[in-house]
Amino acid sequence: MNKNLSKLTIIIVLLLLSFQFKGVAQTEKEPYHLNLAQVLEIAMSESPTVKIAERGVLMKQYYKKEQIVGLFPNISFAAGYNRTLKKQKMVMDFNGMSMEIEVGSSNSYNAGLNMQLPLVMPALWENLKLTQLDVELSLEKARASKLDLKNQIEKTFYTYLMLKESYDFLQKNYQNSEKNNKLINDKFDQGLVSEFEKMRSDVQLANQKPNLLSTKNGLELTEKLLKVLMGVDVNEPIIFDGELGAYEEAMLSKNSPAIADLSLNNNSDLKQLELGMDQLKQAKSLIVASTLPSLAMTGLYQYASLSNDFNFAEYNWFPYSMIGFSLQIPIVSWASTGYKLKQNNLSQQNLQDSRQTLEYSLWVSIYQAIDKMDLARENYISTSETLKIAQKAYEIAQKQYDVGLATWLDLTNAEFALTSTQLQYLQSIHDYLSAQSDLNKIIGIN
């Protein structure tokens, strides 16, 4: 009995340990690294925005196929039953005597196939062309959503890199400030510095903490935003790889594009307006086509039976078939057609003016993006040189302060100059890349 109990205890302990190890394996998921290209690749397949746009295209394509089905014969099965409650009577004169005769049967049955085939349908043909334009517009909207998502991810990724490097620098700077503060406190304990200098060092160290925490919070939020744009869980263990410094060579190796070399032919907003104009023109053709005659072929093949009882086994079924043509000529619809055409012409004029206004606005945005790129490049060139000087000045001030040749204020000023220059250096690269991403979106580069 004791042996069995001990075996059962060992089994239970082993099961509990296995469940514990399994839980640890599930919670401690190994993070994986992604660069910008990989982030964009995942987003284009997993982002809800892209999926919604692609479903919209499929819906329009299905609607087009639904319209095409209207060109094929429409065949349906029909059956009917009629019960005569009061039969008709005929009065006939036989040798001067009138005789009433009931006509018809009490029960009437019919069943068969009905067919209708459109032959000349101008409105349906024009509507199919309008549906095709609707499909093209959905495709362009899907492309626009991808361009917008790419722009958002790129700018967010650059912001993430800037915040990550800024946080690393601020954290390193904070650690240096902690060392300096400890050094000043030790000197104060030895009576080598005044209490005012000690208090000023304590205040400076405390003032750096909120900025460090704010940058850390911004970094975490930007990381979550990137995951949301990608279409993955915000708790997914992902490490985004990259450095802003990796884009320095590309930023300096080429000048900003010339205005004469740029074109708005691939701009998605303008393409959507152009497709909208094509839709209005096609809608105008549809209005005219709706006033034209239409011709369809109809036919049926039925079996019918008449009886006064419900003895189905003895019924006689008689076939009946027919084929014909149906012609419809609108007569009164022309009265409203003129007003519809006038409305369509006004809509085209409004859309044309909207397109011209949008085109002017886009060119202004292009000028702004290029100006931002040029300004960011100039700031980078300036700050990269200043950064070397600020770094060297801080090292000199640190050594001079250690040996007593510089005041704490000199060291603080050198540290502040180094921090400001480093942040400006990162900001200039970020601004250039963000402006370049905006420019690519405007000119429609996928």
Secondary structure, 3 states (H helix, E strand, C coil): CHHHHHHHHHHHHHHHHHHHHHHHHHHCCCCEEECHHHHHHHHHHHCHHHHHHHHHHHHHHHHHHHHHHCCCCEEEEEEEEEECCCCEEEEEEECCEEEEEEECCCEEEEEEEEEEEEEECHHHHHHHHHHHHHHHHHHHHHHHHHHHHHHHHHHHHHHHHHHHHHHHHHHHHHHHHHHHHHHHHHHHHCCCCCHHHHHHHHHHHHHHHHHHHHHHHHHHHHHHHHHHHHCCCCCCCEEECCCHHHHHHHHHHCCCCCHHHCCCCCCHHHHHHHHHHHHHHHHHHHHHHCCCCEEEEEEEEEEEEEECCCCHHHCCCEEEEEEEEEEECCCCCHHHHHHHHHHHHHHHHHHHHHHHHHHHHHHHHHHHHHHHHHHHHHHHHHHHHHHHHHHHHHHHHHHHHHCCCCCHHHHHHHHHHHHHHHHHHHHHHHHHHHHHHHHHHHHCCC
